[in-house]
Amino acid sequence: MADLKKPRVIYLKGFLFLGGGCLASALLLAELPTLKVAFLLAVAVWCFARCYYFAFYVVEHYVDPQFRFSGLWAFAKYLLRRRPKESHDSTSSTSARPD
């Protein structure tokens, strides 16, 4: 499948994801409308969003700036194929943490 190039189609895709997430959340809450379910759903959505941010932004900017991921499968393959790096020297300088 080719990469999307038209901004209009990219925005449409983003809004479809937003709409799908809102619809699924609303249907879950309609099925079991409790504060506990709403809270757990919000935590799950937040955690998945942070994981996605980690997979793309943090890894590309702080771990391996040479690699560009094209999707979550590419990230999974990257994790499985990469070789463990030697432990960092305690005297080496490190960048500030992104979180």
Secondary structure, DSSP 8 states (H G I E B T S, - for coil): ------HHHHHHHHHHHHHHHHHHHHHHHHHS--HHHHHHHHHHHHHHHHHHHIIIIIIIIII-TT----SHHHHHHHHHH--------TTS-------
